[in-house]
Amino acid sequence: MFPARISLVSGSLDSRGEMVIEMKQYTSDKIKNVAIVGHGGSGKTTLAEALLYMTGASDRLGTVGEGNTVCDYDPEEIKRKASISLTVAPYEYNDIKVNLIDTPGLFDFITGQHEGVRAADSILLTVSGKSGVSVGTKKAYKRAKRMGKSRMMFIGKLDRESADFYKVLEQLKATFGPSVCPLVVPFYNDKKIECYIDLLQMKAYSYTGGKAKEVPLPETEHRLEGLIAAVSEAVAETDEALFEKFFSGEKFTQEELVQGIQSGIKAGTITPVYCGSAQTLEAIDLLLNAVSTLLPSASEAPAETGEAPDGSPMELACDENGPAVAFVFKTVADPFIGKLSYVKAVSGKLAGGLELTNQTTGQSEKIGKIILLRGKKQEDTPVLAAGDIGAIAKLSANTGDTLSNGCEIRLEKAKFDAPSFSMAVRPKAKGDEAKISQAISRLLEEDASLSFETNTETHQQVISGIGEQHLDVAVAKLKSKFGVEVTLEAPIVAYRETIQKKVRVQGKHKKQSGGHGQFGDVWIEFEPCDSDSLEFDQKVVGGAVPKNFYPAVEKGLRECIQHGILAGYPVVGLKATLVDGSYHPVDSSEMSFKMAASLAYKAGMQEASPILLEPIGHLVVTVPDANTGDMMGELNKRRGRVLGMSPAEDSNAVIEADVPMSEMHDFATLLRQMAQGSGSFTFAFERYEQLPNQLVAGVIEKAQLIFNAED
């Protein structure tokens, strides 16, 4: 039997009448770090809210819809009714401290999941009882498995109409294999859940208003026997002695079952499945017991891996008596208090005043105030012991940095998705360009999947992220945090101009206005060449143009090629040879010959069949096999040239193609829609090619608008 709500933590009211949670210090064997992960909308934040409420860590059961949950407190999260960054929210239960890390499920904010899984020792994967296994489910599980994290699953939303636990369970087994092992299952009567059966205790519980009541085990025919046999078989695989006992036909004791499941979870051979409803609190007590009993503590989790100063691999165990080592897994940029670094103490103890070395930069860092977080609430703590999670204010460290005292090790960093969607940033107020750069640089500190650059060619400030929503939130933060208002627009494509044939032209500059005049006369041959800029040569015979004017001619041409005659884009692949000319002993000057070169350039470009060149990028896109036909068709629409296709893991295919960069602006959005989040791609500039004739007029018209606006 379990009460509906357990209150194990003490607290007091602050000046605003809000509860201030006072947590005691825990050792690493009593700390569990659990990241809640899953597909967007699978119920992660709601489950976190239920766990916090049931343990007394929160005094009310908030909802995402009402915007009053512990974990989704950012104004953008409340507005969007979805998590956009990770939140740490600890609770205490059965003398265990559990640091819950609620992570985003939306693909645009997947960085928060990367950070959360990196800091956690275990993951709790939420799966909707209605929609079942989704793309986000597969990605989160794969990421956790790759990083060696223990795994547990929770099939939620079973109070909803059309939710089907057993259908989803079969999906999980088909997707993730025989490690999936249900430990709590619902019993349906007339398509409604009558009770939940705990297969470890062999007890059944019904729920009314979130309160549990033990009831007799229902008659379930052969299904329950099959589930129990599956649990026993999974446990038998974890230990040789248990296997022999199972093979001889003996039943396991409850203690043996628990120990076997604990071993299987740590080894990754067992992924227990629990179920219930976070909204109605059904079976949440059973999940609480499972987290505190079955998942490994910080001291039981695999040792951290990293590099020694000489680059050799190095392991570091979670030991409170070891050297002080921590890593920064998340950074928050606050315009008032500066940086807030979320850290996990890996070894030793962190305390105020302790000096650490940033193993990434070599800088010295002095710890000031250490904070324990629960959503937006903060509590000062004197010590952060090995295995625990907290935050330190005003460090210069960045996400992924290792801080240590007495041990030189660089811990492994989390791997983040590369930015794939770019937009140009335009300030709403003139003269705010510098403010934009400063504000965005602060955002980059807290979001490793954002990038920012000023394109020296187009003179645009370009911000890149994971998707449209990602950049929308970045813009909202610029306004709310730093008072900078911007608009986003499609980036300008950097075209080029060149010529197709060889010509010989004259440029003659002559001006007389009293006193010394101006006189410069050149004959220049222009021809195509393989060059990213201008190749200049001279073949003047008999001193027709004095040598001291050659640099002026070259300088005049180099200034001219910055703007072509078709659309104003830079000119490439141009060779200019000075072959003849004339001069005046008094009126000729460097400026005169620069002007003459400019006149020759304009005449020569007109006669040499100028064309526009467009940038071509090399695309490597991975899509599910079922989407290869659609992707091929899409690449053809975008004037792409498919170079080949090859099989990849997980029933995917890799397609390589060369595609004009002007056709790729919305590709990230298209790919996500087509592959439902399963696809990925890389795209990098390759070369320039001639723009098709039918597109030239449109590019010229658009360029005139752009360059006129700049003027």
Secondary structure by P-SEA (a helix, b strand, c coil): ccccccccbbbbbccccbbbbbbcccccccbbbbbbbbcccccaaaaaaaaaaaacccccccccccccccccccaaaaaaccccbbbbbbbbccccccbbbbbbcccccaaaaaaaaaaccccbbbbbccccccaaaaaaaaaaaaabbbbbbbbcccccccccaaaaaaaaaaaccccccccbbbbbccccccccccccccbbbbbcccbbbbbccccccaaaaaaaaaaaaaaaaacaaaaaaaaacccccaaaaaaaaaaaaaacccbbbbbbbcccccaaaaaaaaaacccccccccccbbbbcccccbbbbcccccccbbbbbcbbbbbccccbbbbcccccccccccbbbbcccccbbbbbcbbbbbcccbbbbbccccccccccccccccccccccccccccccbbbbbbcccbbbbbbbccccaaaaaaaaaaaaaaacccbbbbccccccccccccccaaaaaaaaaaaaacccccccccccccbbbbbbcbbbbbbbbbbbbcccbbbbbbbbbbbbbccccbbbbbbbcccccccccaaaaaaaaaaaaacccccccccccbbbbbbcccccccccccaaaaaaaaaaaaaaaaaacbbbbbbbbbbbbbbbcccaaaaaaaaaaaacccccccccccccbbbbbbbbccccccaaaaaaaaaacccccbbbbbcccccccccaaaaaaaaaaaaaaaac
